[in-house]
């Protein structure tokens, strides 16, 4: 995936989304359900019912970009529909895109011991 800037705003549409929707349908959901301007430059993330598919919608200044990823194994971690909308940092979005649970990241090395 093309790297996100450090100051980018990322919003998750909690719950499930019909993955047959394209740019127009996802932009409409962004406006009507998430209450955000889809052309604001933020990244809007949507997950399918099975949990193994994710779509990202963003405006790059010239038009909409739609990124789509299907995991071979596992599911994307996602908040419950009751949460409405969740906001992520660029680092959390990078973890999500890789299929890592951004809510509970596991560190690869223990902290250094002070002697």
ABEGO torsion letter per residue (X at the ends): XBBBBAABBBBBBBEBBBAABBAAAAAAAAAAAAGBBAAAGBBBBBBBAAGABBBBBBBAGAEBBBBBBBBABEBBBBBBAAAGBBBBBAAAAAAAAAGBBAABBBBABBBBBBX
